[in-house]
């Protein structure tokens, strides 16, 4: 039974790793996302995403 659990866990880990690699982002996608964040989000959330200490709070 322990051997079957090990095989199952190894298989799940392999699937998770492959799924993660399949969703790797192209550099141009990352650059586009950064520009979008700077235009639409950084005003309230700050450059690092932690938010401004004062300002609008929904």
mmCIF file of the N, C-alpha and C atoms, coordinates in Angstrom:
data_MODEL
# 
_entry.id   MODEL 
# 
loop_
_atom_site.group_PDB 
_atom_site.id 
_atom_site.type_symbol 
_atom_site.label_atom_id 
_atom_site.label_alt_id 
_atom_site.label_comp_id 
_atom_site.label_asym_id 
_atom_site.label_entity_id 
_atom_site.label_seq_id 
_atom_site.pdbx_PDB_ins_code 
_atom_site.Cartn_x 
_atom_site.Cartn_y 
_atom_site.Cartn_z 
_atom_site.occupancy 
_atom_site.B_iso_or_equiv 
_atom_site.pdbx_formal_charge 
_atom_site.auth_seq_id 
_atom_site.auth_comp_id 
_atom_site.auth_asym_id 
_atom_site.auth_atom_id 
_atom_site.pdbx_PDB_model_num 
ATOM 1   N N  . UNK A 1 1  ? 0.821   -1.193 0.000   1.00 0.00 ? 1  UNK A N  1 
ATOM 2   C CA . UNK A 1 1  ? 0.000   0.000  0.000   1.00 0.00 ? 1  UNK A CA 1 
ATOM 3   C C  . UNK A 1 1  ? 0.863   1.255  0.000   1.00 0.00 ? 1  UNK A C  1 
ATOM 4   N N  . UNK A 1 2  ? 1.945   1.293  0.811   1.00 0.00 ? 2  UNK A N  1 
ATOM 5   C CA . UNK A 1 2  ? 2.815   2.456  0.847   1.00 0.00 ? 2  UNK A CA 1 
ATOM 6   C C  . UNK A 1 2  ? 3.478   2.704  -0.502  1.00 0.00 ? 2  UNK A C  1 
ATOM 7   N N  . UNK A 1 3  ? 3.817   1.656  -1.207  1.00 0.00 ? 3  UNK A N  1 
ATOM 8   C CA . UNK A 1 3  ? 4.422   1.805  -2.530  1.00 0.00 ? 3  UNK A CA 1 
ATOM 9   C C  . UNK A 1 3  ? 3.461   2.462  -3.505  1.00 0.00 ? 3  UNK A C  1 
ATOM 10  N N  . UNK A 1 4  ? 2.177   2.121  -3.420  1.00 0.00 ? 4  UNK A N  1 
ATOM 11  C CA . UNK A 1 4  ? 1.172   2.700  -4.297  1.00 0.00 ? 4  UNK A CA 1 
ATOM 12  C C  . UNK A 1 4  ? 0.982   4.188  -3.975  1.00 0.00 ? 4  UNK A C  1 
ATOM 13  N N  . UNK A 1 5  ? 1.015   4.524  -2.697  1.00 0.00 ? 5  UNK A N  1 
ATOM 14  C CA . UNK A 1 5  ? 0.892   5.934  -2.308  1.00 0.00 ? 5  UNK A CA 1 
ATOM 15  C C  . UNK A 1 5  ? 2.065   6.738  -2.851  1.00 0.00 ? 5  UNK A C  1 
ATOM 16  N N  . UNK A 1 6  ? 3.245   6.170  -2.776  1.00 0.00 ? 6  UNK A N  1 
ATOM 17  C CA . UNK A 1 6  ? 4.441   6.857  -3.271  1.00 0.00 ? 6  UNK A CA 1 
ATOM 18  C C  . UNK A 1 6  ? 4.340   7.094  -4.771  1.00 0.00 ? 6  UNK A C  1 
ATOM 19  N N  . UNK A 1 7  ? 3.916   6.087  -5.507  1.00 0.00 ? 7  UNK A N  1 
ATOM 20  C CA . UNK A 1 7  ? 3.763   6.213  -6.955  1.00 0.00 ? 7  UNK A CA 1 
ATOM 21  C C  . UNK A 1 7  ? 2.706   7.262  -7.279  1.00 0.00 ? 7  UNK A C  1 
ATOM 22  N N  . UNK A 1 8  ? 1.607   7.249  -6.569  1.00 0.00 ? 8  UNK A N  1 
ATOM 23  C CA . UNK A 1 8  ? 0.547   8.219  -6.790  1.00 0.00 ? 8  UNK A CA 1 
ATOM 24  C C  . UNK A 1 8  ? 1.032   9.636  -6.500  1.00 0.00 ? 8  UNK A C  1 
ATOM 25  N N  . UNK A 1 9  ? 1.719   9.822  -5.387  1.00 0.00 ? 9  UNK A N  1 
ATOM 26  C CA . UNK A 1 9  ? 2.242   11.146 -5.054  1.00 0.00 ? 9  UNK A CA 1 
ATOM 27  C C  . UNK A 1 9  ? 3.275   11.626 -6.065  1.00 0.00 ? 9  UNK A C  1 
ATOM 28  N N  . UNK A 1 10 ? 4.123   10.747 -6.529  1.00 0.00 ? 10 UNK A N  1 
ATOM 29  C CA . UNK A 1 10 ? 5.111   11.107 -7.545  1.00 0.00 ? 10 UNK A CA 1 
ATOM 30  C C  . UNK A 1 10 ? 4.415   11.506 -8.851  1.00 0.00 ? 10 UNK A C  1 
ATOM 31  N N  . UNK A 1 11 ? 3.386   10.770 -9.199  1.00 0.00 ? 11 UNK A N  1 
ATOM 32  C CA . UNK A 1 11 ? 2.622   11.095 -10.407 1.00 0.00 ? 11 UNK A CA 1 
ATOM 33  C C  . UNK A 1 11 ? 1.943   12.448 -10.294 1.00 0.00 ? 11 UNK A C  1 
ATOM 34  N N  . UNK A 1 12 ? 1.336   12.723 -9.145  1.00 0.00 ? 12 UNK A N  1 
ATOM 35  C CA . UNK A 1 12 ? 0.689   14.020 -8.932  1.00 0.00 ? 12 UNK A CA 1 
ATOM 36  C C  . UNK A 1 12 ? 1.702   15.156 -8.965  1.00 0.00 ? 12 UNK A C  1 
ATOM 37  N N  . UNK A 1 13 ? 2.867   14.936 -8.390  1.00 0.00 ? 13 UNK A N  1 
ATOM 38  C CA . UNK A 1 13 ? 3.913   15.955 -8.412  1.00 0.00 ? 13 UNK A CA 1 
ATOM 39  C C  . UNK A 1 13 ? 4.372   16.223 -9.844  1.00 0.00 ? 13 UNK A C  1 
ATOM 40  N N  . UNK A 1 14 ? 4.508   15.178 -10.638 1.00 0.00 ? 14 UNK A N  1 
ATOM 41  C CA . UNK A 1 14 ? 4.918   15.337 -12.032 1.00 0.00 ? 14 UNK A CA 1 
ATOM 42  C C  . UNK A 1 14 ? 3.870   16.114 -12.826 1.00 0.00 ? 14 UNK A C  1 
ATOM 43  N N  . UNK A 1 15 ? 2.609   15.818 -12.620 1.00 0.00 ? 15 UNK A N  1 
ATOM 44  C CA . UNK A 1 15 ? 1.531   16.535 -13.308 1.00 0.00 ? 15 UNK A CA 1 
ATOM 45  C C  . UNK A 1 15 ? 1.522   18.004 -12.896 1.00 0.00 ? 15 UNK A C  1 
ATOM 46  N N  . UNK A 1 16 ? 1.694   18.269 -11.629 1.00 0.00 ? 16 UNK A N  1 
ATOM 47  C CA . UNK A 1 16 ? 1.719   19.655 -11.148 1.00 0.00 ? 16 UNK A CA 1 
ATOM 48  C C  . UNK A 1 16 ? 2.896   20.415 -11.755 1.00 0.00 ? 16 UNK A C  1 
ATOM 49  N N  . UNK A 1 17 ? 4.045   19.790 -11.823 1.00 0.00 ? 17 UNK A N  1 
ATOM 50  C CA . UNK A 1 17 ? 5.215   20.429 -12.406 1.00 0.00 ? 17 UNK A CA 1 
ATOM 51  C C  . UNK A 1 17 ? 4.998   20.718 -13.886 1.00 0.00 ? 17 UNK A C  1 
ATOM 52  N N  . UNK A 1 18 ? 4.454   19.762 -14.610 1.00 0.00 ? 18 UNK A N  1 
ATOM 53  C CA . UNK A 1 18 ? 4.189   19.970 -16.034 1.00 0.00 ? 18 UNK A CA 1 
ATOM 54  C C  . UNK A 1 18 ? 3.141   21.054 -16.254 1.00 0.00 ? 18 UNK A C  1 
ATOM 55  N N  . UNK A 1 19 ? 2.129   21.092 -15.421 1.00 0.00 ? 19 UNK A N  1 
ATOM 56  C CA . UNK A 1 19 ? 1.091   22.119 -15.550 1.00 0.00 ? 19 UNK A CA 1 
ATOM 57  C C  . UNK A 1 19 ? 1.687   23.499 -15.297 1.00 0.00 ? 19 UNK A C  1 
ATOM 58  N N  . UNK A 1 20 ? 2.569   23.594 -14.324 1.00 0.00 ? 20 UNK A N  1 
ATOM 59  C CA . UNK A 1 20 ? 3.216   24.881 -14.035 1.00 0.00 ? 20 UNK A CA 1 
ATOM 60  C C  . UNK A 1 20 ? 4.076   25.326 -15.214 1.00 0.00 ? 20 UNK A C  1 
ATOM 61  N N  . UNK A 1 21 ? 4.843   24.444 -15.775 1.00 0.00 ? 21 UNK A N  1 
ATOM 62  C CA . UNK A 1 21 ? 5.708   24.771 -16.908 1.00 0.00 ? 21 UNK A CA 1 
ATOM 63  C C  . UNK A 1 21 ? 4.891   25.161 -18.134 1.00 0.00 ? 21 UNK A C  1 
ATOM 64  N N  . UNK A 1 22 ? 3.738   24.572 -18.300 1.00 0.00 ? 22 UNK A N  1 
ATOM 65  C CA . UNK A 1 22 ? 2.899   24.879 -19.462 1.00 0.00 ? 22 UNK A CA 1 
ATOM 66  C C  . UNK A 1 22 ? 2.348   26.293 -19.391 1.00 0.00 ? 22 UNK A C  1 
ATOM 67  N N  . UNK A 1 23 ? 2.303   26.875 -18.204 1.00 0.00 ? 23 UNK A N  1 
ATOM 68  C CA . UNK A 1 23 ? 1.746   28.215 -18.029 1.00 0.00 ? 23 UNK A CA 1 
ATOM 69  C C  . UNK A 1 23 ? 2.821   29.272 -17.840 1.00 0.00 ? 23 UNK A C  1 
ATOM 70  N N  . UNK A 1 24 ? 4.036   28.978 -18.267 1.00 0.00 ? 24 UNK A N  1 
ATOM 71  C CA . UNK A 1 24 ? 5.099   29.969 -18.176 1.00 0.00 ? 24 UNK A CA 1 
ATOM 72  C C  . UNK A 1 24 ? 4.737   31.150 -19.070 1.00 0.00 ? 24 UNK A C  1 
ATOM 73  N N  . UNK A 1 25 ? 5.038   32.333 -18.614 1.00 0.00 ? 25 UNK A N  1 
ATOM 74  C CA . UNK A 1 25 ? 4.651   33.535 -19.341 1.00 0.00 ? 25 UNK A CA 1 
ATOM 75  C C  . UNK A 1 25 ? 5.802   34.034 -20.200 1.00 0.00 ? 25 UNK A C  1 
ATOM 76  N N  . UNK A 1 26 ? 5.451   34.476 -21.397 1.00 0.00 ? 26 UNK A N  1 
ATOM 77  C CA . UNK A 1 26 ? 6.442   35.042 -22.302 1.00 0.00 ? 26 UNK A CA 1 
ATOM 78  C C  . UNK A 1 26 ? 6.873   36.412 -21.779 1.00 0.00 ? 26 UNK A C  1 
ATOM 79  N N  . UNK A 1 27 ? 8.122   36.800 -22.029 1.00 0.00 ? 27 UNK A N  1 
ATOM 80  C CA . UNK A 1 27 ? 8.608   38.103 -21.553 1.00 0.00 ? 27 UNK A CA 1 
ATOM 81  C C  . UNK A 1 27 ? 7.738   39.275 -22.007 1.00 0.00 ? 27 UNK A C  1 
ATOM 82  N N  . UNK A 1 28 ? 7.217   39.216 -23.217 1.00 0.00 ? 28 UNK A N  1 
ATOM 83  C CA . UNK A 1 28 ? 6.365   40.313 -23.683 1.00 0.00 ? 28 UNK A CA 1 
ATOM 84  C C  . UNK A 1 28 ? 5.049   40.375 -22.912 1.00 0.00 ? 28 UNK A C  1 
ATOM 85  N N  . UNK A 1 29 ? 4.543   39.236 -22.463 1.00 0.00 ? 29 UNK A N  1 
ATOM 86  C CA . UNK A 1 29 ? 3.334   39.231 -21.630 1.00 0.00 ? 29 UNK A CA 1 
ATOM 87  C C  . UNK A 1 29 ? 3.614   39.881 -20.273 1.00 0.00 ? 29 UNK A C  1 
ATOM 88  N N  . UNK A 1 30 ? 4.768   39.590 -19.706 1.00 0.00 ? 30 UNK A N  1 
ATOM 89  C CA . UNK A 1 30 ? 5.136   40.181 -18.424 1.00 0.00 ? 30 UNK A CA 1 
ATOM 90  C C  . UNK A 1 30 ? 5.319   41.687 -18.550 1.00 0.00 ? 30 UNK A C  1 
ATOM 91  N N  . UNK A 1 31 ? 5.945   42.125 -19.619 1.00 0.00 ? 31 UNK A N  1 
ATOM 92  C CA . UNK A 1 31 ? 6.141   43.565 -19.834 1.00 0.00 ? 31 UNK A CA 1 
ATOM 93  C C  . UNK A 1 31 ? 4.804   44.264 -20.023 1.00 0.00 ? 31 UNK A C  1 
ATOM 94  N N  . UNK A 1 32 ? 3.912   43.648 -20.759 1.00 0.00 ? 32 UNK A N  1 
ATOM 95  C CA . UNK A 1 32 ? 2.585   44.217 -20.983 1.00 0.00 ? 32 UNK A CA 1 
ATOM 96  C C  . UNK A 1 32 ? 1.807   44.300 -19.672 1.00 0.00 ? 32 UNK A C  1 
ATOM 97  N N  . UNK A 1 33 ? 1.884   43.275 -18.863 1.00 0.00 ? 33 UNK A N  1 
ATOM 98  C CA . UNK A 1 33 ? 1.203   43.266 -17.569 1.00 0.00 ? 33 UNK A CA 1 
ATOM 99  C C  . UNK A 1 33 ? 1.761   44.328 -16.635 1.00 0.00 ? 33 UNK A C  1 
ATOM 100 N N  . UNK A 1 34 ? 3.077   44.526 -16.679 1.00 0.00 ? 34 UNK A N  1 
ATOM 101 C CA . UNK A 1 34 ? 3.696   45.546 -15.843 1.00 0.00 ? 34 UNK A CA 1 
ATOM 102 C C  . UNK A 1 34 ? 3.212   46.935 -16.250 1.00 0.00 ? 34 UNK A C  1 
ATOM 103 N N  . UNK A 1 35 ? 3.149   47.185 -17.535 1.00 0.00 ? 35 UNK A N  1 
ATOM 104 C CA . UNK A 1 35 ? 2.666   48.480 -18.025 1.00 0.00 ? 35 UNK A CA 1 
ATOM 105 C C  . UNK A 1 35 ? 1.207   48.697 -17.634 1.00 0.00 ? 35 UNK A C  1 
ATOM 106 N N  . UNK A 1 36 ? 0.395   47.665 -17.758 1.00 0.00 ? 36 UNK A N  1 
ATOM 107 C CA . UNK A 1 36 ? -1.012  47.755 -17.388 1.00 0.00 ? 36 UNK A CA 1 
ATOM 108 C C  . UNK A 1 36 ? -1.155  48.069 -15.900 1.00 0.00 ? 36 UNK A C  1 
ATOM 109 N N  . UNK A 1 37 ? -0.394  47.387 -15.069 1.00 0.00 ? 37 UNK A N  1 
ATOM 110 C CA . UNK A 1 37 ? -0.436  47.630 -13.622 1.00 0.00 ? 37 UNK A CA 1 
ATOM 111 C C  . UNK A 1 37 ? -0.038  49.071 -13.315 1.00 0.00 ? 37 UNK A C  1 
ATOM 112 N N  . UNK A 1 38 ? 1.020   49.545 -13.964 1.00 0.00 ? 38 UNK A N  1 
ATOM 113 C CA . UNK A 1 38 ? 1.482   50.905 -13.709 1.00 0.00 ? 38 UNK A CA 1 
ATOM 114 C C  . UNK A 1 38 ? 0.423   51.935 -14.105 1.00 0.00 ? 38 UNK A C  1 
ATOM 115 N N  . UNK A 1 39 ? -0.305  51.691 -15.205 1.00 0.00 ? 39 UNK A N  1 
ATOM 116 C CA . UNK A 1 39 ? -1.338  52.629 -15.667 1.00 0.00 ? 39 UNK A CA 1 
ATOM 117 C C  . UNK A 1 39 ? -2.604  52.572 -14.831 1.00 0.00 ? 39 UNK A C  1 
ATOM 118 N N  . UNK A 1 40 ? -3.057  51.386 -14.471 1.00 0.00 ? 40 UNK A N  1 
ATOM 119 C CA . UNK A 1 40 ? -4.379  51.214 -13.879 1.00 0.00 ? 40 UNK A CA 1 
ATOM 120 C C  . UNK A 1 40 ? -4.400  50.924 -12.379 1.00 0.00 ? 40 UNK A C  1 
ATOM 121 N N  . UNK A 1 41 ? -3.311  50.442 -11.830 1.00 0.00 ? 41 UNK A N  1 
ATOM 122 C CA . UNK A 1 41 ? -3.355  49.932 -10.456 1.00 0.00 ? 41 UNK A CA 1 
ATOM 123 C C  . UNK A 1 41 ? -2.409  50.639 -9.485  1.00 0.00 ? 41 UNK A C  1 
ATOM 124 N N  . UNK A 1 42 ? -1.232  51.030 -9.973  1.00 0.00 ? 42 UNK A N  1 
ATOM 125 C CA . UNK A 1 42 ? -0.193  51.541 -9.082  1.00 0.00 ? 42 UNK A CA 1 
ATOM 126 C C  . UNK A 1 42 ? -0.604  52.813 -8.359  1.00 0.00 ? 42 UNK A C  1 
ATOM 127 N N  . UNK A 1 43 ? -1.534  53.582 -8.916  1.00 0.00 ? 43 UNK A N  1 
ATOM 128 C CA . UNK A 1 43 ? -1.979  54.797 -8.258  1.00 0.00 ? 43 UNK A CA 1 
ATOM 129 C C  . UNK A 1 43 ? -2.510  54.536 -6.857  1.00 0.00 ? 43 UNK A C  1 
ATOM 130 N N  . UNK A 1 44 ? -3.211  53.455 -6.664  1.00 0.00 ? 44 UNK A N  1 
ATOM 131 C CA . UNK A 1 44 ? -3.768  53.105 -5.353  1.00 0.00 ? 44 UNK A CA 1 
ATOM 132 C C  . UNK A 1 44 ? -2.936  52.036 -4.636  1.00 0.00 ? 44 UNK A C  1 
ATOM 133 N N  . UNK A 1 45 ? -2.415  51.110 -5.394  1.00 0.00 ? 45 UNK A N  1 
ATOM 134 C CA . UNK A 1 45 ? -1.753  49.957 -4.791  1.00 0.00 ? 45 UNK A CA 1 
ATOM 135 C C  . UNK A 1 45 ? -0.250  50.118 -4.674  1.00 0.00 ? 45 UNK A C  1 
ATOM 136 N N  . UNK A 1 46 ? 0.290   51.226 -5.193  1.00 0.00 ? 46 UNK A N  1 
ATOM 137 C CA . UNK A 1 46 ? 1.719   51.532 -5.184  1.00 0.00 ? 46 UNK A CA 1 
ATOM 138 C C  . UNK A 1 46 ? 2.478   50.590 -6.116  1.00 0.00 ? 46 UNK A C  1 
ATOM 139 N N  . UNK A 1 47 ? 3.699   50.955 -6.395  1.00 0.00 ? 47 UNK A N  1 
ATOM 140 C CA . UNK A 1 47 ? 4.497   50.197 -7.362  1.00 0.00 ? 47 UNK A CA 1 
ATOM 141 C C  . UNK A 1 47 ? 4.709   48.745 -6.927  1.00 0.00 ? 47 UNK A C  1 
ATOM 142 N N  . UNK A 1 48 ? 4.863   48.513 -5.633  1.00 0.00 ? 48 UNK A N  1 
ATOM 143 C CA . UNK A 1 48 ? 5.118   47.164 -5.144  1.00 0.00 ? 48 UNK A CA 1 
ATOM 144 C C  . UNK A 1 48 ? 3.873   46.359 -4.830  1.00 0.00 ? 48 UNK A C  1 
ATOM 145 N N  . UNK A 1 49 ? 2.685   46.963 -4.992  1.00 0.00 ? 49 UNK A N  1 
ATOM 146 C CA . UNK A 1 49 ? 1.448   46.234 -4.750  1.00 0.00 ? 49 UNK A CA 1 
ATOM 147 C C  . UNK A 1 49 ? 0.985   46.223 -3.307  1.00 0.00 ? 49 UNK A C  1 
ATOM 148 N N  . UNK A 1 50 ? 1.680   46.925 -2.433  1.00 0.00 ? 50 UNK A N  1 
ATOM 149 C CA . UNK A 1 50 ? 1.338   46.886 -1.009  1.00 0.00 ? 50 UNK A CA 1 
ATOM 150 C C  . UNK A 1 50 ? 0.325   47.947 -0.620  1.00 0.00 ? 50 UNK A C  1 
ATOM 151 N N  . UNK A 1 51 ? 0.043   48.872 -1.508  1.00 0.00 ? 51 UNK A N  1 
ATOM 152 C CA . UNK A 1 51 ? -0.941  49.904 -1.218  1.00 0.00 ? 51 UNK A CA 1 
ATOM 153 C C  . UNK A 1 51 ? -0.316  51.165 -0.669  1.00 0.00 ? 51 UNK A C  1 
ATOM 154 N N  . UNK A 1 52 ? -1.041  52.225 -0.799  1.00 0.00 ? 52 UNK A N  1 
ATOM 155 C CA . UNK A 1 52 ? -0.593  53.506 -0.271  1.00 0.00 ? 52 UNK A CA 1 
ATOM 156 C C  . UNK A 1 52 ? -1.055  53.619 1.180   1.00 0.00 ? 52 UNK A C  1 
ATOM 157 N N  . UNK A 1 53 ? -0.312  54.372 1.968   1.00 0.00 ? 53 UNK A N  1 
ATOM 158 C CA . UNK A 1 53 ? -0.673  54.485 3.376   1.00 0.00 ? 53 UNK A CA 1 
ATOM 159 C C  . UNK A 1 53 ? -1.917  55.362 3.569   1.00 0.00 ? 53 UNK A C  1 
ATOM 160 N N  . UNK A 1 54 ? -2.164  56.273 2.634   1.00 0.00 ? 54 UNK A N  1 
ATOM 161 C CA . UNK A 1 54 ? -3.347  57.131 2.719   1.00 0.00 ? 54 UNK A CA 1 
ATOM 162 C C  . UNK A 1 54 ? -4.012  57.143 1.352   1.00 0.00 ? 54 UNK A C  1 
ATOM 163 N N  . UNK A 1 55 ? -5.247  57.537 1.342   1.00 0.00 ? 55 UNK A N  1 
ATOM 164 C CA . UNK A 1 55 ? -5.929  57.659 0.073   1.00 0.00 ? 55 UNK A CA 1 
ATOM 165 C C  . UNK A 1 55 ? -7.258  56.955 0.051   1.00 0.00 ? 55 UNK A C  1 
ATOM 166 N N  . UNK A 1 56 ? -7.750  56.730 -1.114  1.00 0.00 ? 56 UNK A N  1 
ATOM 167 C CA . UNK A 1 56 ? -9.054  56.117 -1.319  1.00 0.00 ? 56 UNK A CA 1 
ATOM 168 C C  . UNK A 1 56 ? -9.080  54.692 -0.820  1.00 0.00 ? 56 UNK A C  1 
ATOM 169 N N  . UNK A 1 57 ? -10.077 54.377 -0.062  1.00 0.00 ? 57 UNK A N  1 
ATOM 170 C CA . UNK A 1 57 ? -10.293 52.991 0.396   1.00 0.00 ? 57 UNK A CA 1 
ATOM 171 C C  . UNK A 1 57 ? -11.725 52.628 0.060   1.00 0.00 ? 57 UNK A C  1 
ATOM 172 N N  . UNK A 1 58 ? -11.905 51.608 -0.735  1.00 0.00 ? 58 UNK A N  1 
ATOM 173 C CA . UNK A 1 58 ? -13.277 51.217 -1.132  1.00 0.00 ? 58 UNK A CA 1 
ATOM 174 C C  . UNK A 1 58 ? -14.105 50.727 0.039   1.00 0.00 ? 58 UNK A C  1 
# 
